[in-house]
Amino acid sequence: MRFSPVAIALSLTLLAVSSGVNGQTADDQINPKSLALLAEGQAALKAGNLPAANDALETALAVDPRNRGAFVALGRVAQAQQLPGKAIRMYFEALSLEPNDVNALSAQGEAMVQKGAVERARANLSRVKALCKTECAPATQLAAAIAKGPPPAIVAAQNSDKVPPKGQEKSTAGEQ
């Protein structure tokens, strides 16, 4: 009789925990509505309708934030809009879900080149090559982007940020 309250409490706890577990979905199962929105966003991206693609892909992530493909596609949209910083962030989110996604690593490297971070892109390339083990399309695309280099405007901006050597400073307002 002394064990009855304890037994009842344990059985209620077990019942509550087991019913909560039954309602959860597996991590590898993405919501079908999110996948449909991903397909819609990719079609809009392919058609060049960047605002519609962005809307569909963000909605896909709102439906299921584990949709890695939507993060990668949003990164592609950001790159097409000349927003490499946003693209890098989207690829980072995809890589946080699956660190060995060679497509996301390659695309992130391309965005890094677009932003001017060529050395970081080379690090991504070596990681992609290690994951592929043989020649693969993502490694080839990233290597081509690195060989092409950053856009000329980025190179010019980086060169103008450099400090001139001592003794060669520009004249000040006091000198005329």
Wavefront OBJ file of the C-alpha trace (Angstrom):
o trace
v 0.000 0.000 0.000
v 2.915 2.358 0.648
v 4.149 2.009 -2.941
v 0.822 2.856 -4.629
v 1.322 6.665 -4.851
v 4.841 6.190 -6.204
v 3.678 3.619 -8.748
v 0.844 5.874 -9.895
v 3.209 8.857 -10.263
v 5.707 6.803 -12.260
v 3.038 5.406 -14.557
v 1.632 8.901 -15.249
v 5.130 10.187 -15.981
v 5.816 7.315 -18.371
v 2.493 7.879 -20.098
v 3.176 11.615 -20.570
v 6.707 11.067 -21.911
v 5.774 8.280 -24.297
v 2.842 10.197 -25.805
v 5.107 13.191 -26.515
v 7.649 11.034 -28.301
v 5.018 9.446 -30.530
v 4.072 12.838 -32.004
v 7.591 13.792 -33.098
v 8.892 13.266 -36.632
v 12.322 11.995 -37.534
v 15.012 14.588 -38.217
v 15.536 13.410 -41.781
v 11.877 13.858 -42.760
v 11.268 17.331 -44.168
v 7.687 18.628 -44.255
v 6.222 17.947 -47.745
v 4.770 21.482 -47.895
v 8.276 22.852 -47.332
v 9.631 20.666 -50.143
v 6.873 21.890 -52.481
v 7.740 25.499 -51.650
v 11.429 24.698 -52.244
v 10.588 23.396 -55.730
v 8.503 26.519 -56.400
v 11.369 28.747 -55.255
v 13.923 26.905 -57.383
v 11.662 27.252 -60.435
v 11.315 30.988 -59.807
v 15.096 31.286 -59.385
v 15.671 29.444 -62.656
v 13.173 31.793 -64.357
v 15.026 34.808 -62.952
v 12.178 35.961 -60.701
v 14.309 36.630 -57.626
v 11.628 38.248 -55.391
v 9.224 35.321 -55.936
v 12.044 32.831 -55.353
v 13.052 34.594 -52.154
v 9.455 34.621 -50.871
v 8.846 30.940 -51.629
v 12.144 29.854 -50.069
v 11.657 31.897 -46.908
v 8.163 30.413 -46.577
v 9.662 26.935 -47.018
v 11.991 27.642 -44.104
v 9.122 28.975 -42.006
v 7.249 25.709 -42.598
v 10.301 23.558 -41.798
v 13.559 25.170 -40.652
v 15.444 21.883 -41.243
v 15.112 22.254 -45.039
v 18.790 22.490 -45.979
v 17.981 22.807 -49.682
v 16.011 25.987 -49.015
v 19.029 27.547 -47.289
v 21.244 26.669 -50.257
v 18.695 28.037 -52.738
v 18.350 31.250 -50.683
v 22.127 31.576 -50.877
v 21.919 31.307 -54.674
v 19.238 34.021 -54.706
v 21.435 36.274 -52.561
v 24.402 35.732 -54.885
v 22.241 36.615 -57.893
v 21.271 39.823 -56.063
v 24.980 40.604 -55.492
v 24.639 40.047 -51.718
v 27.576 37.716 -50.977
v 27.479 38.328 -47.208
v 23.870 37.150 -46.990
v 24.695 34.209 -49.266
v 27.585 33.136 -47.025
v 25.257 33.273 -44.020
v 22.629 31.123 -45.788
v 25.250 28.534 -46.719
v 26.507 28.581 -43.126
v 22.979 27.729 -41.956
v 22.840 24.837 -44.434
v 26.233 23.616 -43.233
v 25.105 23.773 -39.618
v 22.461 21.177 -40.549
v 24.896 19.005 -42.543
v 28.590 19.975 -42.247
v 29.676 17.692 -45.105
v 27.319 19.070 -47.790
v 29.733 19.551 -50.704
v 27.229 21.630 -52.687
v 26.789 24.094 -49.803
v 30.561 24.211 -49.195
v 31.247 24.892 -52.860
v 28.532 27.548 -53.121
v 29.784 29.198 -49.923
v 33.273 29.289 -51.432
v 31.920 30.945 -54.581
v 30.184 33.590 -52.442
v 33.445 34.130 -50.547
v 35.240 34.776 -53.842
v 32.444 37.165 -54.821
v 33.053 39.025 -51.539
v 36.845 38.960 -51.999
v 37.746 36.318 -49.389
v 39.751 34.114 -51.750
v 41.872 32.444 -49.052
v 38.767 31.302 -47.170
v 37.357 30.021 -50.461
v 40.547 27.990 -50.973
v 39.999 26.415 -47.549
v 36.492 25.421 -48.663
v 37.943 23.990 -51.885
v 40.395 21.782 -49.997
v 37.544 20.551 -47.791
v 35.339 19.822 -50.816
v 38.181 17.904 -52.481
v 38.719 15.885 -49.292
v 35.025 15.002 -49.112
v 34.726 14.112 -52.812
v 37.915 11.976 -52.886
v 37.669 12.024 -56.702
v 37.007 14.883 -59.098
v 33.470 16.207 -58.604
v 31.416 19.038 -60.109
v 31.257 21.206 -56.947
v 35.067 21.137 -56.640
v 35.479 22.013 -60.317
v 33.015 24.934 -60.061
v 34.700 26.347 -56.973
v 38.169 25.985 -58.491
v 36.964 27.884 -61.578
v 35.501 30.663 -59.409
v 38.760 30.960 -57.468
v 40.783 31.050 -60.708
v 38.516 33.799 -62.051
v 38.976 35.783 -58.841
v 36.802 38.398 -57.187
v 34.977 41.075 -59.204
v 37.158 44.061 -60.226
v 35.212 46.453 -57.971
v 36.051 44.307 -54.924
v 39.744 44.171 -55.871
v 39.842 47.963 -56.323
v 38.143 48.508 -52.966
v 40.573 46.171 -51.228
v 43.562 47.926 -52.794
v 42.298 51.378 -51.780
v 41.993 50.217 -48.156
v 45.713 49.478 -47.922
v 47.797 51.951 -45.931
v 50.644 53.574 -47.913
v 54.196 52.910 -46.684
v 55.642 55.281 -44.063
v 56.971 58.493 -45.551
v 54.598 58.317 -48.531
v 51.468 59.532 -46.806
v 49.144 61.785 -48.748
v 49.595 65.509 -48.185
v 47.506 67.067 -45.444
v 45.413 70.243 -45.538
v 48.354 72.199 -44.035
v 50.545 71.530 -47.098
v 49.673 73.311 -50.343
l 1 2 3 4 5 6 7 8 9 10 11 12 13 14 15 16 17 18 19 20 21 22 23 24 25 26 27 28 29 30 31 32 33 34 35 36 37 38 39 40 41 42 43 44 45 46 47 48 49 50 51 52 53 54 55 56 57 58 59 60 61 62 63 64 65 66 67 68 69 70 71 72 73 74 75 76 77 78 79 80 81 82 83 84 85 86 87 88 89 90 91 92 93 94 95 96 97 98 99 100 101 102 103 104 105 106 107 108 109 110 111 112 113 114 115 116 117 118 119 120 121 122 123 124 125 126 127 128 129 130 131 132 133 134 135 136 137 138 139 140 141 142 143 144 145 146 147 148 149 150 151 152 153 154 155 156 157 158 159 160 161 162 163 164 165 166 167 168 169 170 171 172 173 174 175 176
